[in-house]
Amino acid sequence: MRKKSRDGVSPDPDRAFGPELSGTNLVRAGDHNQRVTLHAIRVNGPVTRTDLAAMTGLTAAAIANITKRQRKDGLILEAGRLRGARGQPATKLVINPDSCFSIGLNVDRDHMTLVVLDFVGKVRARFSREIAFAKPDTVRTFYQRSVGQLLATTGISRDRLVGVGVAFPDDIARAHLPDQPGDYAAWASVKVDELIRDILGVPVFVENDAAAAAIGEMQFGSGQQHRSFFYLLVTAALGGGLVANGSYFRGANGRSGEIGWLHAQNDAGEDTQLQNIVSLSALYQRLADRGFRVASPRGLTRLPPNARAVVDRWIQEATAALINSFVAINCLINPEAILIGGRLPSVLVDQLAASVNESMARFAEQLPAIAPVARAATADDAPAVGAAILPFSNRFLPTRFALLKTA
């Protein structure tokens, strides 16, 4: 059975229940054309209507009607005129960043992060709290107090919110991390959307945190350069997401990309889950075992030289643990890139990427292709930003199966 979001509504409009040869109707085609045009403006703007017709394959008349409606709805703005050509100067169009907004909430084992996103993907405001294994009541209180403050700070009224997206790890109560309390299992019986929906009264979409991060990267990050990539999310645990040909790929049960559950050998030669080696919790534990207490990613950037040596050794262990999985990803998926995001500080992400690239180069003659490993564009707040995109996707962004009948 295919996984649905915890609110019962699929967070991914790219789903289809029948064969891809299904027909459509004019209403669905019209909606698709509106989404495609809006996306073309978002990615390429400032852009003229003539350019839009060439990009989308729609007629000039269709583009004129669509953009007229979008201007009336306040979704796009005129941004001057293109001069230098013969005849009437062509009007350039851009997305109106203030047309609508979305909230993104990321709940994980070591923190809670809340962002307000505008329609061009810019974070207008954020608030984050470092907290270990927050219980449901704590999350609700954090959200209730923080969201009102963020909206007041930005001057955004609730009626301009499209919705709320929540990035939440699958198996959050099942994957046991160091120091995880027994009562953390309370999350197994909690529906996240029901926990917060009444606070703002807008639609709530819930998504796996790694999937949300990959979707965010696809829409507002490196997805503009790479149509196919694997996203490695390093947080308190380890997750992954796959974007193939410009669409997020879920798999048969909505659990694709679960790289953290794969096995590798640690420095002691013990077989263990990959997330027990490559994760913030694993790095914190390694430092604690050697007398260095670190409680947040920021603390990793302020270490003394002898603690830095511990981190350098962890980079080597993480590289060795990732190699077999990355070889498999290259052979089975053939992505254009493997992108690393999450809460690992950027300097350490770059160090890990360089180490992995160096090790992967040794397989150049053995593999058909090797994708470069690099830091993701949407790294630090990737799950929260990706979650905030979900309401936009539901209302405005083009989807792979937009022309398919789903009922």
URJO-V324258 format. One record per residue. N is the residue number from 1. SS is DSSP state (A for helix, B for strand, O for the rest). PSI is psi in radians with two decimals (* if undefined). OMEGA is omega in whole degrees, 0 to 359 (none if undefined). Layout:
# URJO-V324258
N & SS & PSI & OMEGA
N & SS & PSI & OMEGA
This chain:
# URJO-V324258
1 & O & 2.37 & 184
2 & O & 2.40 & 180
3 & O & 2.36 & 173
4 & O & 2.90 & 176
5 & O & 2.87 & 185
6 & O & -0.19 & 176
7 & O & 0.10 & 178
8 & O & -0.09 & 179
9 & O & 2.29 & 180
10 & O & 2.22 & 178
11 & O & -0.17 & 183
12 & O & 1.90 & 179
13 & O & -0.03 & 181
14 & O & 0.40 & 183
15 & O & 2.69 & 176
16 & O & 2.51 & 183
17 & O & -0.13 & 182
18 & O & -3.07 & 179
19 & O & 2.71 & 184
20 & O & -0.02 & 178
21 & O & 0.10 & 180
22 & O & 2.63 & 179
23 & O & -3.01 & 181
24 & O & -2.98 & 176
25 & O & 3.00 & 186
26 & A & -0.58 & 180
27 & A & -0.81 & 181
28 & A & -0.70 & 178
29 & A & -0.70 & 179
30 & A & -0.73 & 178
31 & A & -0.73 & 179
32 & A & -0.76 & 180
33 & A & -0.65 & 176
34 & A & -0.77 & 182
35 & A & -0.76 & 181
36 & A & -0.74 & 180
37 & A & -0.77 & 179
38 & A & -0.70 & 179
39 & A & -0.70 & 179
40 & A & -0.67 & 177
41 & A & -0.73 & 182
42 & A & -0.73 & 184
43 & A & -0.62 & 190
44 & A & -0.15 & 186
45 & O & 2.67 & 1
46 & O & 2.39 & 186
47 & B & 2.56 & 180
48 & B & 2.90 & 178
49 & A & -0.60 & 177
50 & A & -0.76 & 177
51 & A & -0.73 & 181
52 & A & -0.70 & 179
53 & A & -0.73 & 180
54 & A & -0.67 & 182
55 & A & -0.69 & 188
56 & A & -0.33 & 184
57 & O & 0.10 & 178
58 & O & 2.79 & 180
59 & O & 2.80 & 178
60 & A & -0.66 & 180
61 & A & -0.73 & 180
62 & A & -0.75 & 179
63 & A & -0.72 & 179
64 & A & -0.78 & 180
65 & A & -0.74 & 182
66 & A & -0.84 & 182
67 & A & -0.53 & 176
68 & A & -0.77 & 179
69 & A & -0.70 & 181
70 & A & -0.59 & 175
71 & A & -0.71 & 179
72 & A & -0.65 & 179
73 & O & -0.08 & 178
74 & O & 0.23 & 182
75 & O & -0.48 & 180
76 & B & 2.82 & 181
77 & B & 2.74 & 171
78 & B & 2.42 & 183
79 & B & 0.97 & 179
80 & B & -3.03 & 182
81 & B & 2.61 & 178
82 & B & 1.98 & 183
83 & O & 2.88 & 177
84 & O & -0.38 & 179
85 & O & 2.95 & 179
86 & O & 2.70 & 175
87 & O & -2.87 & 182
88 & O & 2.26 & 178
89 & O & 2.35 & 183
90 & B & 2.41 & 179
91 & B & 2.36 & 176
92 & B & 2.46 & 185
93 & B & 2.53 & 176
94 & B & 2.86 & 175
95 & B & 2.47 & 173
96 & O & 1.86 & 184
97 & O & -0.41 & 182
98 & O & 0.13 & 184
99 & O & -0.64 & 179
100 & O & 2.87 & 184
101 & B & 2.87 & 179
102 & B & 2.70 & 177
103 & B & 2.39 & 174
104 & B & 2.26 & 179
105 & B & 2.20 & 176
106 & B & 2.12 & 177
107 & B & 2.17 & 179
108 & O & -3.13 & 185
109 & O & -0.24 & 184
110 & O & -0.01 & 181
111 & B & 2.94 & 170
112 & B & 2.31 & 181
113 & B & 2.39 & 181
114 & B & 2.30 & 178
115 & B & 2.66 & 170
116 & B & 2.16 & 185
117 & B & 2.35 & 174
118 & B & -3.11 & 190
119 & O & -0.20 & 175
120 & O & 0.09 & 176
121 & O & 0.22 & 178
122 & O & 2.34 & 176
123 & B & 2.00 & 181
124 & B & -0.54 & 180
125 & B & 2.66 & 179
126 & B & 2.71 & 173
127 & B & 2.36 & 182
128 & B & 2.55 & 178
129 & B & 2.19 & 175
130 & B & 2.06 & 180
131 & O & 2.36 & 182
132 & O & 2.17 & 172
133 & O & 1.03 & 179
134 & O & 2.33 & 179
135 & O & 2.88 & 182
136 & A & -0.77 & 180
137 & A & -0.64 & 179
138 & A & -0.72 & 179
139 & A & -0.76 & 180
140 & A & -0.77 & 179
141 & A & -0.77 & 178
142 & A & -0.83 & 182
143 & A & -0.81 & 183
144 & A & -0.73 & 182
145 & A & -0.66 & 188
146 & A & -0.68 & 187
147 & A & -0.67 & 178
148 & A & -0.70 & 179
149 & A & -0.74 & 181
150 & A & -0.73 & 179
151 & A & -0.68 & 178
152 & A & -0.70 & 180
153 & A & -0.70 & 182
154 & A & -0.18 & 182
155 & O & 0.45 & 181
156 & O & 2.21 & 178
157 & O & 2.69 & 184
158 & A & -0.51 & 183
159 & A & -0.11 & 177
160 & A & 0.08 & 178
161 & B & 2.28 & 177
162 & B & -0.58 & 181
163 & B & -3.03 & 179
164 & B & 2.32 & 174
165 & B & 2.45 & 180
166 & B & 2.18 & 174
167 & B & 2.09 & 190
168 & B & 2.21 & 183
169 & O & 2.41 & 169
170 & O & 2.65 & 177
171 & O & 0.63 & 184
172 & O & -0.52 & 179
173 & O & -0.20 & 185
174 & O & -0.63 & 180
175 & O & 1.83 & 186
176 & O & 2.13 & 179
177 & O & 2.88 & 179
178 & O & 2.37 & 177
179 & O & 0.22 & 179
180 & O & 2.14 & 182
181 & O & 2.69 & 182
182 & A & -0.62 & 183
183 & A & 0.00 & 175
184 & A & -0.30 & 178
185 & A & -0.16 & 178
186 & A & -0.46 & 180
187 & A & -0.39 & 183
188 & A & -0.43 & 183
189 & A & 0.24 & 183
190 & O & 2.31 & 172
191 & O & 2.04 & 189
192 & A & -0.68 & 181
193 & A & -0.68 & 179
194 & A & -0.43 & 181
195 & A & -0.55 & 187
196 & A & -0.13 & 189
197 & A & -0.67 & 185
198 & A & -0.27 & 186
199 & A & -0.75 & 178
200 & A & -0.39 & 180
201 & O & 0.49 & 177
202 & O & 2.86 & 180
203 & O & 2.48 & 179
204 & B & 2.26 & 178
205 & B & 2.31 & 182
206 & B & 2.32 & 183
207 & B & 2.61 & 171
208 & O & 2.46 & 187
209 & A & -0.70 & 179
210 & A & -0.68 & 177
211 & A & -0.74 & 179
212 & A & -0.74 & 179
213 & A & -0.74 & 180
214 & A & -0.68 & 178
215 & A & -0.71 & 177
216 & A & -0.73 & 178
217 & A & -0.66 & 180
218 & A & -0.73 & 186
219 & A & -0.65 & 188
220 & A & 0.13 & 181
221 & O & -2.25 & 184
222 & A & -0.10 & 177
223 & A & -0.33 & 177
224 & A & -0.36 & 178
225 & O & -0.53 & 183
226 & O & 2.07 & 178
227 & O & -0.32 & 178
228 & O & 2.13 & 178
229 & B & 2.76 & 173
230 & B & 2.29 & 182
231 & B & 2.13 & 177
232 & B & 2.04 & 183
233 & B & 1.95 & 179
234 & B & 1.90 & 177
235 & O & -2.56 & 175
236 & O & -0.52 & 173
237 & O & -2.67 & 181
238 & B & 2.24 & 179
239 & B & 3.08 & 180
240 & B & 2.81 & 178
241 & B & 2.60 & 183
242 & B & 2.19 & 172
243 & B & 2.15 & 182
244 & B & 2.14 & 179
245 & O & 0.73 & 175
246 & O & 0.13 & 179
247 & B & 2.54 & 176
248 & B & 2.31 & 182
249 & B & 2.12 & 186
250 & O & -0.53 & 187
251 & O & 3.03 & 187
252 & O & -0.60 & 183
253 & O & 0.30 & 180
254 & O & 0.38 & 185
255 & O & 0.50 & 177
256 & O & 2.75 & 175
257 & O & 0.14 & 185
258 & O & 1.13 & 185
259 & A & -0.48 & 182
260 & A & -0.39 & 181
261 & A & -0.21 & 177
262 & O & 2.85 & 185
263 & B & 2.66 & 177
264 & B & 3.03 & 178
265 & B & 2.36 & 177
266 & O & -3.04 & 183
267 & O & -0.46 & 181
268 & O & 0.02 & 181
269 & O & 0.22 & 181
270 & O & 2.47 & 177
271 & B & 2.22 & 182
272 & B & 2.93 & 177
273 & B & 2.54 & 182
274 & A & -0.62 & 181
275 & A & -0.24 & 175
276 & A & -0.07 & 177
277 & O & -0.86 & 184
278 & O & 1.55 & 178
279 & O & 2.83 & 178
280 & A & -0.69 & 180
281 & A & -0.66 & 178
282 & A & -0.71 & 179
283 & A & -0.76 & 177
284 & A & -0.73 & 181
285 & A & -0.72 & 179
286 & A & -0.75 & 179
287 & A & -0.72 & 180
288 & A & -0.67 & 179
289 & A & -0.37 & 181
290 & O & 0.30 & 172
291 & O & 0.22 & 180
292 & O & 1.97 & 181
293 & O & 2.10 & 178
294 & O & 2.29 & 184
295 & O & -0.05 & 182
296 & O & 2.79 & 177
297 & A & -0.62 & 180
298 & A & -0.62 & 179
299 & A & -0.43 & 179
300 & A & -0.31 & 180
301 & A & 0.00 & 184
302 & O & 0.53 & 185
303 & O & 2.58 & 173
304 & O & 2.87 & 184
305 & A & -0.71 & 181
306 & A & -0.53 & 175
307 & A & -0.59 & 177
308 & A & -0.60 & 178
309 & A & -0.59 & 177
310 & A & -0.74 & 179
311 & A & -0.73 & 179
312 & A & -0.69 & 178
313 & A & -0.63 & 177
314 & A & -0.69 & 177
315 & A & -0.77 & 179
316 & A & -0.75 & 180
317 & A & -0.74 & 179
318 & A & -0.72 & 178
319 & A & -0.86 & 180
320 & A & -0.64 & 181
321 & A & -0.54 & 184
322 & A & -0.40 & 191
323 & A & -0.89 & 183
324 & A & -0.70 & 179
325 & A & -0.70 & 180
326 & A & -0.59 & 174
327 & A & -0.77 & 179
328 & A & -0.74 & 179
329 & A & -0.77 & 179
330 & A & -0.71 & 182
331 & A & -0.70 & 186
332 & A & -0.54 & 186
333 & O & -0.64 & 183
334 & O & 0.99 & 179
335 & O & 2.86 & 175
336 & O & -0.49 & 181
337 & B & 2.74 & 168
338 & B & 2.06 & 187
339 & B & 2.36 & 181
340 & B & 2.16 & 178
341 & B & -3.00 & 180
342 & B & -2.68 & 188
343 & O & -0.01 & 175
344 & O & 2.22 & 181
345 & O & 2.55 & 187
346 & A & -0.64 & 180
347 & A & -0.59 & 178
348 & A & -0.58 & 175
349 & A & -0.79 & 179
350 & A & -0.68 & 179
351 & A & -0.74 & 179
352 & A & -0.76 & 180
353 & A & -0.76 & 180
354 & A & -0.69 & 180
355 & A & -0.75 & 180
356 & A & -0.74 & 179
357 & A & -0.72 & 179
358 & A & -0.74 & 180
359 & A & -0.67 & 181
360 & A & -0.49 & 180
361 & A & -0.41 & 179
362 & A & -0.28 & 181
363 & A & 0.14 & 187
364 & O & -0.67 & 183
365 & O & -0.13 & 183
366 & O & -0.36 & 185
367 & O & 2.60 & 179
368 & O & -0.52 & 179
369 & O & 2.63 & 178
370 & O & 2.12 & 179
371 & O & 2.40 & 177
372 & B & 2.56 & 177
373 & B & 2.29 & 183
374 & B & 2.88 & 176
375 & B & 2.37 & 178
376 & O & 2.64 & 179
377 & O & -0.70 & 177
378 & O & 1.50 & 189
379 & O & -1.22 & 191
380 & O & -0.94 & 182
381 & O & 0.48 & 188
382 & A & -0.86 & 180
383 & A & -0.70 & 180
384 & A & -0.77 & 179
385 & A & -0.76 & 178
386 & A & -0.67 & 178
387 & A & -0.69 & 180
388 & A & -0.40 & 179
389 & A & -0.42 & 184
390 & A & -0.82 & 177
391 & A & -0.64 & 175
392 & A & -0.75 & 179
393 & A & -0.72 & 182
394 & A & -0.60 & 185
395 & A & -0.63 & 195
396 & O & -0.50 & 190
397 & O & 2.59 & 181
398 & O & 2.58 & 179
399 & O & 2.69 & 183
400 & O & -0.62 & 185
401 & O & 0.50 & 185
402 & O & -0.45 & 183
403 & O & 0.01 & 184
404 & O & 2.46 & 172
405 & O & 2.31 & 181
406 & O & 0.12 & 179
407 & O & * & none
